[in-house]
């Protein structure tokens, strides 16, 4: 797993705290192409919210064009975790990936991410 997560600077202008948390978690898991496939349960647990909250805000991230989702199926026909494509950015800021292990509320996480973005901007 990567030590740092690159986040798009525009997240604060178009996302609410739940969407920021979900976008950050997906960004932690994405590979170099921007793809990842964490389960709903993993995303909900890392974000500290319910699966119904996850469902509500994943739809918003899709609507806003920050992610794409494709269903994946096992050989026996049952569904497995979705394939998420997270838009890559070359303009953004870095946060340490351990931030998601701190068991913060969605609002605490959003504030901490915002503070990281400000610190990154100062260092440029």
C-alpha positions in Angstrom: 0.0 0.0 0.0 1.2 3.5 -0.8 2.5 5.8 1.9 1.0 9.0 0.4 -2.3 9.7 -1.4 -2.5 12.4 -4.1 -5.8 14.2 -3.9 -7.3 16.7 -6.4 -7.3 20.2 -5.1 -10.9 20.9 -6.3 -12.5 18.4 -3.8 -13.2 21.2 -1.3 -15.2 23.3 -3.9 -17.5 20.5 -5.1 -17.7 17.7 -2.4 -19.3 17.5 1.0 -17.4 15.8 3.9 -18.8 12.3 3.2 -17.9 12.5 -0.4 -14.4 13.8 0.5 -13.9 10.8 2.8 -15.1 8.3 0.3 -13.0 9.9 -2.5 -9.9 9.8 -0.2 -10.5 6.2 0.7 -10.9 5.2 -3.0 -7.7 7.2 -3.8 -5.8 5.2 -1.2 -6.6 1.9 -2.9 -6.2 3.0 -6.6 -3.3 1.7 -8.7 -1.3 3.7 -11.2 -4.1 3.5 -13.7 -6.6 4.8 -11.1 -8.4 1.5 -10.7 -9.3 -0.2 -7.4 -11.9 -2.7 -6.1 -12.4 -2.4 -2.4 -15.7 -3.9 -1.0 -18.6 -1.8 0.2 -17.8 -3.0 3.7 -14.2 -2.0 3.5 -15.2 1.5 2.3 -17.9 1.8 4.9 -15.6 0.7 7.7 -12.7 2.9 6.7 -15.0 5.9 6.5 -16.9 5.1 9.7 -20.3 5.2 8.1 -23.0 2.7 7.2 -23.4 0.9 3.8 -26.5 2.9 3.1 -24.5 6.2 3.6 -21.8 4.7 1.3 -24.4 3.9 -1.4 -25.8 7.5 -1.2 -22.5 9.2 -1.6 -20.9 6.8 -4.1 -23.7 7.8 -6.5 -22.9 11.5 -5.9 -19.2 10.9 -6.8 -20.3 9.2 -10.0 -22.7 12.0 -10.9 -19.9 14.6 -10.3 -17.6 12.6 -12.6 -14.9 11.9 -10.1 -15.2 8.1 -10.3 -16.6 5.5 -12.6 -18.0 2.2 -11.4 -18.2 -1.2 -13.2 -19.7 -4.3 -11.7 -17.5 -7.4 -11.5 -18.8 -10.9 -11.6 -17.4 -14.3 -10.4 -17.3 -17.3 -12.6 -20.4 -18.7 -10.8 -22.4 -15.6 -11.7 -22.4 -13.9 -8.3 -21.3 -10.3 -7.9 -18.0 -9.4 -6.3 -16.7 -6.0 -5.4 -17.1 -3.3 -8.1 -14.2 -1.9 -10.1 -13.8 1.7 -9.4 -11.9 4.1 -11.7 -10.8 7.2 -9.8 -9.8 10.2 -12.0 -6.1 10.8 -11.8 -4.8 14.3 -11.1 -1.6 16.0 -11.7 -2.6 19.1 -9.7 -3.3 18.4 -6.1 -1.8 17.8 -2.7 -0.5 14.8 -0.8 -1.7 13.4 2.5 -0.1 10.5 4.4 -2.1 7.3 3.9 -2.1 6.5 7.6 -4.6 9.3 8.1 -7.3 6.8 7.3 -6.2 4.5 10.2 -6.9 7.1 12.9 -10.7 6.2 13.3 -11.7 9.9 12.8 -15.2 11.0 12.2 -16.0 12.1 8.7 -15.8 15.8 9.8 -12.5 15.4 11.6 -11.1 13.6 8.6 -12.2 16.4 6.3 -10.7 19.1 8.5 -7.4 17.2 8.7 -7.3 16.7 4.9 -8.1 20.4 4.4 -5.2 21.3 6.8 -2.9 19.0 4.8 -3.9 20.8 1.6 -3.1 24.2 3.1 0.3 23.0 4.4 1.1 21.6 0.9 0.2 24.9 -0.7 2.5 26.8 1.7 5.4 24.5 0.7 5.1 25.3 -3.0 
